[in-house]
Amino acid sequence: MVSTIPAVVNDSTPIVSTNNDEGKSTHESVSVNVGTAMRRLLEQEDTDRNYLITVDDQGPKDFPLGLYGSPKQSKFDVQGVYQLSNLLQELFLAQQQGLTTATIKRSQLEEDPVHRLERLITTSWWDNLTRRLDADGIDRAAPDNLTRHIVHADGTKPTASKPEPALRIYVPPGTPEQFAYYSTLAKNRSGLELDVQWLPDGEVTADFIKSINSKPGILALDMENVQLQGQPVARQMKGLPFIVPGDQFNELYNWDACFCALGMLDNHLPVVKGIVKNFVFEIKHYGKILNANRSYYLGRAQPPLLTWLALKTFHRTKHEPDALDILRAAILAARKEYHVWWTSKPRLDEETVGKGSPPECRPTVFAHVFKPYADKYDMTLQEVSNAYNNGSISEPDLDVFFDHDRAVRESGHDTSNRVEGVCADLATVDLNCLLFQIENDIASTISTYFDNNLAIPEGFVIRGEKVGTVETSQIWRERVERRRAAMDKYFWNETKGIYLDYNTVKREQSTAESVTSLWPLWCGAATKSQAERLVKLALPKFECIGGLSSTSESTRGTVTDANPQKQWDYPYGWAPHQILAWDGLKSYDFKNEADRLTYRWLHMMTETFRNWNGTVVEKYDVTQLDRSHFVDAEYGNQGRNFKYAPQEGYVTARVTSHRRWAADEQCRFGWTNGSYIHGVSSMGDGARKALANGVSWEDFSKRDVAGST
């Protein structure tokens, strides 16, 4: 028996009454008692009792919705895992709306899985992942998973007598209206327990970041003054919308948001524009687009994609009156971040990168690192971690380890054998491709949209520069060519036909093979000859039945206790790698390869969605299709932790016993959604139909309709 059901009614309650003619074997819709139907469905079909209906369950896979006890009663038979799980999802969603009865349509349960997944993403999940930092949204946007393992500077944890405030927001200097807004909000809504704090004037140092690690908070983003409806004079501040990845990640992440936005351009443009404006705000007030807008990320960025996103947004909105202004601000901000953060000397410096272990990580993440020092000092892992972080003990080897670890996290590829223990010494292919793209974008934008004359206003000048300085495209075109030459010199390996990272300390190419070697196709840095060799020699190292793996199998190596499986290594594939490979291959006229890789990824996603109760996850094992979402490396897999139905980003903030906020389970993952929408948009009718019918690439490519992808 299922131990818990959201609503239980008397067993004698009819599950359904049909609204069709008696005697028909099938019906277009039936009116269902939600609680009874859910309970009986789970009792019969959820044999492993995990509140999902999947291919792992051993039920009969045939559930009659009808009035029991009458052999002549017409029935609506629901058959197969996909239809049964759709029924469970529809019943649960009806219950979430407070319904005791609901009309279930046959078309809902038999809906083409490609259409269903596409529909859910665009009409529901994007909305559930959207946040705002204002009176209407801060209680949903500010809760932080980190507060579950806060440790104060003295090594103690929050208690009932020494609690953490439910919410905390840090406001940057130069934004007095925002500080006043949040202070008033905190006063007027005491139940929020909102703690409003200024960030200091001047440079935010590693020591300051460390000093507030025990007092984490959300970082303020951009706001606008909007006119109150029916009140022509009165105005109020409203937070600009942004997107969060989902699951435990409930803040604005840099490159995650860009790949989400790619899938939102057709139907959520206001949110995409909000993301661009929020990124500009971060660069103006925090010096860079942060890893995410939390206080412990003040010293860390993530792969920069602002110009790429800003131009895509502009091309969709150029008919709008503010489109050019948004583009100008984004180009100015990207230029500032380029100089101040990405190309400043020295790039990795203890005053700008940080000190101690990354505070967003639970202590258990580094248990293997701290264990020898715990033995050395006769401390527990928590005690030695606290001692190192507060400076009570000094260990140079730990300093080196965490320098590399921070570089890994800023790279976005945390973690991988490619970068583990060496990242701070690497010039990576991926970062240089991103900088190449920025340089190219700035050059073409200044030339095309600003008459080759871009004046630098206050707020965007860099050190030693005067307000009103004029920038032209010429210097950026020179930077493009210098970087292209450097990438050819240091990264390109003609013999192997692959781009490899360069170790600046050892002065040699790395041997690690990463799918980011395909990024020069996306940014346009490769020659036609290099592209051909990449496709011939490098692509096969990463292509699998479900798409592209992050590294080659040889780079991952044999998994042992000393070499544990890492999430950004073979056999795992991630959405951003797929997207940039598809687009890069197409730009060099490798359409067949791009179509094949796109189809493989979409097929794997669709089959997981079909067979596993609507599951869409952060990453996949691309070497197999049956259980590709079962990823247990490092942090596990975001998007698997749900019951009944996936509800993207569904959060209910609540106060725990220590008055700290927690988030109810969430599911799905934003940039994976983005990859599905982006990929499906390139599919023809034949490919979409084949995906819906579960046809593999190998079978589909043999058909005459293969040309319709």
C-alpha positions in Angstrom: 0.0 0.0 0.0 1.1 3.5 -0.6 1.8 5.2 2.7 1.0 8.7 1.8 -1.5 10.2 -0.7 -2.2 14.0 -0.9 -5.9 13.4 -0.5 -7.8 10.2 0.5 -11.5 9.7 0.1 -13.7 6.7 0.9 -13.1 3.6 -1.2 -16.7 3.6 -2.3 -16.4 6.9 -4.0 -16.7 6.4 -7.8 -13.5 7.3 -9.6 -15.2 8.5 -12.7 -18.4 9.3 -14.3 -18.4 9.3 -18.1 -20.0 12.0 -20.2 -20.2 9.9 -23.4 -22.8 7.5 -24.7 -23.2 4.2 -22.8 -21.7 1.2 -24.6 -18.8 2.9 -26.2 -15.4 1.4 -25.3 -13.5 4.7 -25.3 -14.4 8.2 -24.3 -12.9 11.6 -25.0 -13.1 12.8 -21.4 -14.1 11.6 -18.0 -14.8 13.4 -14.7 -12.5 12.0 -12.1 -12.5 12.0 -8.3 -8.9 13.1 -7.8 -8.0 11.6 -4.5 -9.5 8.2 -5.2 -8.1 8.0 -8.6 -4.6 8.9 -7.4 -4.6 6.4 -4.6 -5.9 3.5 -6.7 -3.5 4.4 -9.5 -0.5 4.4 -7.3 -1.5 1.2 -5.4 -1.8 -0.6 -8.7 1.0 0.8 -10.8 3.6 2.4 -8.5 5.0 -1.0 -7.4 8.3 0.5 -6.1 6.4 3.0 -4.0 8.4 6.1 -5.0 5.3 8.1 -6.0 6.2 7.9 -9.7 5.1 5.6 -12.5 8.1 4.6 -14.6 9.5 1.6 -16.5 10.9 0.3 -13.3 7.4 -0.4 -12.0 6.0 -3.9 -12.4 2.2 -3.1 -12.5 -0.1 -4.3 -15.2 0.3 -1.0 -17.1 -3.5 -0.9 -17.7 -5.7 1.2 -15.5 -9.4 1.4 -16.1 -11.0 4.7 -15.2 -14.6 3.9 -14.6 -17.3 3.1 -12.1 -16.3 -0.1 -10.4 -18.8 -2.9 -9.7 -20.7 -2.8 -13.0 -19.5 -5.1 -15.7 -21.4 -3.2 -18.3 -19.9 0.1 -17.3 -18.0 1.8 -20.1 -14.4 2.5 -19.3 -11.6 4.8 -20.2 -8.6 2.5 -20.3 -5.2 4.1 -19.7 -2.4 1.9 -20.9 1.4 2.0 -20.9 3.9 3.8 -18.7 3.7 7.1 -20.6 -0.1 7.5 -20.4 -0.2 6.3 -16.8 2.4 8.7 -15.7 0.7 11.5 -17.6 -2.5 10.6 -15.7 -0.7 10.7 -12.4 0.8 14.1 -13.3 -2.6 15.5 -14.3 -4.3 14.3 -11.2 -1.6 15.7 -9.0 -1.6 19.1 -10.7 -5.4 19.2 -10.3 -5.0 18.5 -6.6 -2.4 21.3 -6.4 -5.1 23.6 -7.7 -7.5 22.5 -4.9 -9.7 20.4 -7.1 -11.5 17.3 -5.7 -12.8 16.4 -9.1 -11.2 17.0 -12.5 -12.0 16.3 -16.1 -9.3 14.1 -17.7 -9.1 14.2 -21.5 -7.8 11.3 -23.5 -5.8 13.8 -25.6 -4.0 14.9 -22.4 -2.7 11.4 -21.8 -2.0 10.5 -25.4 -0.3 13.8 -26.2 2.7 13.5 -28.4 5.7 13.6 -25.9 7.7 16.1 -28.0 4.7 18.5 -28.0 4.0 17.8 -24.4 7.5 18.5 -23.2 7.8 21.6 -25.5 4.4 22.8 -24.2 5.2 22.3 -20.5 8.5 24.2 -20.9 7.1 27.2 -22.7 3.8 27.5 -20.9 4.6 26.5 -17.4 8.2 25.7 -16.4 9.8 29.0 -17.6 7.2 30.9 -15.5 7.9 28.7 -12.5 11.6 29.4 -12.8 11.2 33.2 -13.1 12.1 35.3 -10.1 12.0 39.0 -9.0 13.6 40.7 -6.1 10.7 42.9 -5.0 7.8 42.8 -2.6 6.0 40.3 -4.9 8.9 37.9 -5.3 11.6 38.2 -2.7 10.2 35.5 -0.5 10.5 33.1 -3.4 13.8 34.4 -4.8 15.9 35.0 -1.7 15.8 31.6 0.1 19.2 30.0 0.0 20.1 26.3 0.2 23.4 27.3 1.8 21.7 28.4 5.0 21.1 24.7 5.8 24.8 24.3 6.7 25.8 27.8 7.9 28.7 27.8 10.4 29.4 31.0 12.3 33.0 32.4 12.6 33.3 30.8 16.1 32.4 27.4 14.6 28.9 27.3 16.0 25.7 26.8 14.0 22.4 28.8 14.2 20.2 27.8 17.0 16.8 28.8 18.3 18.5 31.3 20.7 21.0 32.4 18.0 19.0 32.2 14.7 19.7 33.5 11.2 17.3 35.9 9.7 15.0 34.2 7.3 16.2 36.4 4.4 19.1 38.7 3.8 19.8 41.1 0.9 23.1 43.0 0.2 22.7 46.3 -1.7 25.6 47.8 -3.6 26.7 51.4 -2.9 25.2 54.0 -5.3 21.7 52.5 -5.2 20.0 54.5 -2.4 16.5 54.0 -3.8 16.9 50.2 -3.6 18.2 50.4 -0.1 15.3 52.5 1.0 12.9 50.2 -0.8 14.1 47.0 0.9 14.4 48.8 4.3 10.7 49.9 4.0 9.7 46.4 2.9 11.5 44.9 5.9 9.7 47.3 8.2 6.3 46.9 6.7 6.5 43.1 6.4 8.1 41.9 9.6 7.1 38.3 8.9 9.7 38.2 6.1 12.5 38.7 8.7 14.4 40.5 6.0 17.9 41.8 6.9 19.0 44.6 4.6 22.7 45.3 4.4 24.9 47.7 2.5 28.0 46.4 0.7 31.1 48.6 1.4 32.3 51.4 -0.8 35.3 50.6 -2.9 36.8 47.2 -3.7 35.2 44.2 -2.2 38.2 42.1 -1.0 38.6 38.5 -0.4 38.9 39.2 3.4 35.5 41.0 3.3 33.9 38.2 1.4 35.3 35.7 3.9 34.0 37.9 6.8 30.4 37.5 5.6 30.5 33.9 4.7 28.6 33.1 7.9 26.0 35.7 7.0 25.1 34.8 3.4 22.6 36.8 1.5 21.1 37.5 -2.0 22.7 40.3 -3.9 20.4 43.1 -5.2 19.7 43.2 -9.0 18.2 45.9 -11.2 14.9 47.5 -10.5 12.6 49.9 -12.4 10.1 52.5 -11.5 6.7 51.5 -12.9 3.5 53.6 -12.9 0.7 52.3 -10.7 -2.4 51.3 -12.6 -5.0 54.1 -12.5 -2.6 56.5 -10.7 -0.9 58.7 -13.3 1.5 60.2 -10.7 2.2 57.4 -8.3 5.1 55.0 -9.1 6.6 52.0 -7.4 9.8 50.0 -7.8 9.7 46.6 -9.3 12.4 44.1 -9.7 13.4 43.1 -13.2 12.7 39.4 -13.9 15.4 36.8 -14.1 15.6 33.0 -14.5 17.1 30.4 -12.1 18.4 27.0 -13.1 16.0 25.1 -10.8 16.3 22.4 -8.1 18.6 23.7 -5.4 19.9 26.6 -7.5 17.6 29.5 -6.7 19.5 32.5 -8.0 20.6 34.2 -11.2 23.5 32.1 -12.6 25.6 33.6 -15.4 26.0 31.1 -18.2 23.0 29.0 -17.0 20.7 32.0 -17.6 22.2 32.6 -21.1 21.3 29.1 -22.3 17.9 29.3 -20.6 17.3 32.6 -22.4 18.1 30.9 -25.7 15.0 28.8 -25.3 12.9 31.8 -24.2 13.4 34.1 -27.1 10.2 33.2 -28.8 7.8 33.5 -25.9 9.4 35.1 -22.8 11.2 38.1 -24.2 10.5 40.4 -21.2 12.4 37.9 -19.0 15.2 37.7 -21.5 15.5 41.5 -21.5 15.5 41.4 -17.7 18.4 39.0 -17.7 20.4 41.2 -20.0 19.7 44.3 -17.9 20.5 42.5 -14.6 23.8 41.4 -16.1 24.6 45.0 -16.9 23.7 46.0 -13.4 26.0 43.3 -12.0 29.0 44.6 -14.0 28.3 48.2 -13.1 28.0 47.4 -9.3 29.9 44.2 -8.7 32.6 44.5 -11.5 31.6 41.4 -13.4 28.7 39.1 -14.0 28.9 36.9 -11.0 28.9 33.1 -10.8 25.5 33.8 -9.2 24.0 36.7 -7.2 24.9 35.5 -3.7 27.3 37.2 -1.3 29.8 34.3 -1.4 30.1 34.6 -5.1 31.3 38.3 -5.0 34.8 37.2 -5.9 33.9 34.8 -8.8 32.5 35.0 -12.3 31.5 32.4 -14.8 31.9 31.9 -18.6 31.1 35.3 -20.2 28.3 35.2 -22.8 26.7 38.7 -22.5 27.4 40.0 -26.0 26.1 36.8 -27.5 22.9 37.0 -25.6 22.5 40.7 -26.0 22.8 40.5 -29.8 20.3 37.6 -30.0 17.9 39.6 -27.8 18.4 42.7 -30.0 17.6 40.8 -33.2 14.3 39.7 -31.7 13.4 43.1 -30.2 14.9 45.7 -32.6 11.4 47.0 -33.4 11.0 48.0 -29.8 11.9 51.6 -28.8 14.4 50.6 -26.1 16.2 47.8 -28.1 19.2 49.9 -29.2 19.7 51.3 -25.7 19.7 47.9 -24.1 22.2 46.7 -26.7 24.4 49.8 -26.1 24.4 49.2 -22.3 25.3 45.5 -22.8 28.2 46.3 -25.1 29.5 48.9 -22.7 29.2 46.6 -19.8 30.8 43.7 -21.6 33.7 46.0 -22.6 34.2 47.0 -18.9 34.1 43.4 -17.7 36.5 42.4 -20.4 39.1 44.9 -19.3 38.5 44.9 -15.5 38.0 41.2 -14.9 38.9 38.9 -17.8 42.1 40.5 -19.2 43.4 42.4 -16.2 46.8 41.5 -14.7 47.2 39.6 -12.6 44.0 37.6 -13.3 44.3 35.2 -10.4 45.1 37.2 -7.3 44.2 36.5 -3.7 42.7 39.9 -3.3 40.1 39.3 -6.0 39.6 35.5 -6.1 39.1 34.6 -2.5 40.4 32.7 0.5 39.6 29.4 2.2 37.3 26.7 0.9 34.4 27.7 -1.3 31.6 28.6 1.2 28.8 27.5 -1.0 30.0 23.9 -0.7 29.1 21.7 2.2 32.1 20.5 4.3 31.6 16.9 3.1 32.5 18.0 -0.5 36.1 18.4 0.6 36.3 15.5 3.1 39.0 13.7 1.0 41.0 17.0 1.0 40.8 17.8 4.7 41.1 14.2 6.0 45.0 14.2 6.2 44.9 17.5 8.0 42.2 16.3 10.4 44.5 13.4 11.2 47.5 15.7 11.5 45.8 18.1 14.0 43.6 15.5 15.7 40.5 17.3 14.7 37.2 16.4 13.1 36.7 17.3 9.4 34.4 20.2 10.4 36.9 21.4 13.0 39.9 21.4 10.6 37.8 23.0 7.9 36.8 25.8 10.3 40.4 26.2 11.5 41.7 26.5 8.0 39.0 28.9 6.9 39.4 31.2 9.9 43.2 31.2 9.6 43.9 29.3 12.8 46.1 26.9 10.8 48.1 27.6 7.7 48.7 24.9 5.0 50.3 26.1 1.8 49.2 23.0 -0.1 45.6 23.7 0.8 46.0 27.2 -0.5 47.2 25.9 -3.9 44.4 23.3 -4.0 41.7 25.9 -3.4 43.3 28.4 -5.9 42.8 25.7 -8.5 39.4 24.8 -7.2 38.1 28.3 -7.5 39.5 28.5 -11.1 37.6 25.3 -11.8 34.4 26.7 -10.5 34.8 29.9 -12.5 35.4 27.9 -15.6 31.9 26.5 -15.2 33.3 22.9 -15.4 33.3 22.0 -11.8 34.7 19.4 -11.8 36.6 17.5 -14.4 39.9 15.6 -14.7 40.7 18.2 -17.5 41.0 21.0 -15.0 41.2 19.4 -11.5 44.4 20.5 -9.7 45.7 22.5 -12.6 43.0 24.9 -13.7 44.7 28.1 -12.3 47.7 27.3 -14.6 45.7 26.7 -17.7 44.8 28.9 -20.6 41.7 27.1 -21.7 40.2 26.7 -25.1 36.7 27.6 -23.9 37.5 30.8 -22.2 39.5 32.1 -25.1 36.7 31.2 -27.5 34.4 33.2 -25.3 36.8 36.2 -25.3 37.2 35.8 -29.1 33.4 36.0 -29.4 33.2 39.1 -27.2 35.9 40.9 -29.2 34.2 40.0 -32.5 30.7 41.0 -31.2 32.0 44.4 -29.8 33.8 45.1 -33.1 30.8 44.3 -35.3 28.3 46.0 -33.0 30.2 49.3 -32.9 30.6 49.2 -36.6 27.1 48.2 -37.5 24.9 49.9 -35.0 26.9 52.8 -33.6 28.5 54.3 -36.7 31.9 53.1 -35.5 31.8 55.6 -32.7 30.9 54.4 -29.2 31.3 57.0 -26.5 32.0 55.6 -23.0 29.7 57.2 -20.4 30.1 57.4 -16.6 29.7 54.1 -14.9 31.4 52.2 -17.7 34.8 53.8 -17.9 37.8 51.8 -16.8 40.7 52.9 -14.7 42.7 55.8 -16.3 40.0 56.4 -18.9 38.0 59.7 -19.2 34.2 59.9 -19.5 33.4 60.4 -23.2 36.3 58.4 -24.6 35.4 57.2 -28.0 35.8 53.6 -29.0 36.0 52.3 -32.6 35.8 48.8 -34.0 39.4 48.8 -35.2 41.1 48.0 -31.9 38.6 45.1 -31.3 39.3 43.7 -34.8 43.0 43.7 -34.0 42.3 41.9 -30.7 40.3 39.3 -32.7 43.2 38.6 -35.0 45.8 38.5 -32.2 43.7 36.0 -30.3 43.1 33.8 -33.4 46.9 33.7 -33.9 47.5 32.8 -30.3 44.9 30.1 -30.3 46.5 28.6 -33.4 49.9 28.7 -31.8 49.1 27.4 -28.3 45.9 25.4 -28.6 45.7 23.8 -32.1 47.3 20.4 -32.5 47.4 19.7 -36.2 48.5 16.0 -35.8 45.6 15.1 -33.5 43.2 17.5 -35.2 42.0 19.0 -31.9 42.3 22.2 -29.8 43.9 21.5 -26.4 44.3 23.7 -23.3 47.7 25.2 -22.7 49.6 24.9 -19.4 51.2 28.3 -18.8 53.5 27.0 -16.1 54.8 23.9 -17.8 54.6 25.7 -21.2 53.1 22.8 -23.0 49.7 21.6 -24.3 47.5 19.6 -22.0 46.8 16.1 -23.0 43.2 16.3 -21.8 40.6 16.1 -24.5 37.5 18.1 -24.0 34.4 18.7 -26.1 35.1 22.4 -25.7 37.6 21.8 -28.5 34.6 22.3 -30.8 33.9 25.8 -29.5 36.2 27.4 -32.1 33.6 26.4 -34.6 30.9 28.3 -32.6 33.0 31.5 -32.3 34.4 31.3 -35.8 38.1 31.0 -34.8 38.8 27.9 -36.8 39.9 27.8 -40.4 37.9 25.6 -42.8 40.8 23.1 -42.8 40.9 23.0 -39.0 37.2 22.5 -38.9 37.4 19.6 -41.3 40.1 17.9 -39.1 38.1 18.6 -36.0 35.0 16.9 -37.4 37.1 14.0 -38.7 39.4 13.4 -35.8 38.1 15.1 -32.6 34.3 14.7 -32.9 34.3 10.9 -32.8 36.1 11.1 -29.3 33.0 12.7 -27.9 30.0 11.5 -29.9 27.8 8.9 -28.1 24.3 7.5 -28.6 22.8 10.3 -26.6 24.9 13.2 -27.9 28.3 14.6 -26.9 30.2 13.6 -23.7 32.1 16.3 -21.9 35.5 14.7 -22.3 36.9 11.7 -24.0 36.9 8.4 -22.2 40.7 8.4 -22.0 40.7 11.8 -20.3 38.3 10.5 -17.7 40.5 7.4 -17.2 39.7 4.4 -15.0 37.4 5.3 -12.1 39.0 4.3 -8.8 38.9 5.6 -5.2 41.9 7.8 -6.1 40.2 8.9 -9.4 36.5 9.2 -8.6 34.0 9.9 -11.4 33.5 13.6 -12.0 30.4 15.2 -13.3 32.0 17.1 -16.2 33.8 14.0 -17.5 32.8 11.1 -19.8 30.2 9.6 -19.9 28.2 12.7 -19.0 26.8 15.3 -21.4 25.5 18.8 -20.7 23.2 21.1 -22.5 25.6 24.0 -23.2 28.1 21.7 -24.9 25.4 20.3 -27.2 24.1 23.8 -28.1 27.4 25.3 -29.0 28.5 22.3 -31.0 25.2 22.2 -33.0 25.5 25.9 -33.8 29.2 25.8 -34.5 28.9 22.8 -36.9 26.1 24.5 -38.8 28.1 27.7 -39.2 30.8 25.7 -41.0 28.3 23.8 -43.2 28.5 20.5 -41.3 24.7 20.3 -41.3 24.4 16.5 -41.3 26.7 16.2 -38.3 24.8 19.0 -36.5 21.4 17.3 -37.3 22.7 14.0 -36.1 23.9 15.3 -32.8 20.8 17.3 -32.2 18.6 14.3 -32.9 20.6 12.1 -30.6 20.3 14.5 -27.6 16.6 15.2 -28.2 15.9 11.5 -28.6 17.6 10.7 -25.2 15.7 13.5 -23.5 12.4 12.5 -25.0 12.8 8.9 -24.0 13.7 9.8 -20.5 10.7 12.1 -20.3 8.5 9.4 -21.7 9.7 6.5 -19.6 10.5 8.2 -16.3 7.4 10.2 -15.3 8.3 13.4 -17.1 11.9 13.6 -15.9 14.3 16.3 -17.3 17.6 16.6 -15.5 20.8 18.7 -15.3 23.0 16.2 -17.1 22.8 12.8 -18.7 24.9 9.7 -19.2 25.0 10.0 -23.0 26.4 6.5 -23.5 23.1 4.8 -22.9 19.4 5.5 -23.3 17.7 3.3 -20.7 18.7 5.1 -17.5 20.6 8.1 -18.8 19.4 10.4 -16.0 20.9 8.1 -13.2 24.0 10.2 -12.5 25.5 9.8 -9.1 28.8 11.5 -9.5 29.7 14.2 -7.0 26.6 16.3 -6.5 24.2 13.7 -8.0 21.7 14.9 -10.6 19.5 17.9 -10.2 15.9 17.3 -11.4 15.4 13.7 -10.1 14.0 14.7 -6.7 10.3 14.9 -7.1 7.1 13.0 -6.5 3.9 12.7 -8.7 4.7 15.4 -11.3 7.7 17.5 -12.2 6.9 21.2 -11.4 9.8 23.3 -12.6 11.2 25.5 -9.9 8.2 25.0 -7.6 9.1 26.6 -4.3 7.2 27.1 -1.2 9.2 29.1 1.3 8.7 28.2 4.9 10.3 29.0 8.2 12.2 26.1 9.9 12.6 25.6 13.6 15.6 28.0 13.5 13.6 30.6 11.6 15.6 29.9 8.4 13.9 29.6 5.1 13.9 26.3 3.2 12.7 25.4 -0.2 10.3 22.5 -1.0 11.7 20.0 -3.5 12.1 21.3 -7.0 12.9 19.6 -10.2 14.0 19.9 -13.8 16.8 22.1 -15.0 16.7 25.3 -16.9 19.4 25.0 -19.5 18.3 21.5 -20.4 14.9 23.0 -21.1 16.6 25.6 -23.3 18.5 23.0 -25.2 15.3 21.1 -26.0 13.5 24.2 -27.3 16.5 25.3 -29.3 17.0 21.8 -30.7 13.4 21.1 -31.6 13.1 24.4 -33.3 15.5 23.1 -35.9 13.7 19.9 -36.5 11.4 19.3 -39.5 8.1 17.5 -39.3 9.6 14.1 -40.1 12.2 14.3 -37.3 9.6 15.6 -34.8 7.3 12.7 -35.6 10.2 10.2 -35.4 11.2 11.6 -32.0 7.6 11.3 -30.7 7.5 7.7 -31.8 10.8 6.8 -30.1 12.7 6.2 -33.3 16.5 6.1 -32.8 18.9 8.1 -34.9 20.2 4.9 -36.5 16.7 3.9 -37.7 15.6 7.4 -38.6 18.7 8.1 -40.7 17.8 5.2 -42.9 14.5 6.7 -43.8 13.8 8.9 -46.8 12.5 11.6 -44.4 16.0 12.0 -42.9 16.4 15.1 -45.1 13.6 16.8 -43.3 15.6 17.4 -40.1 
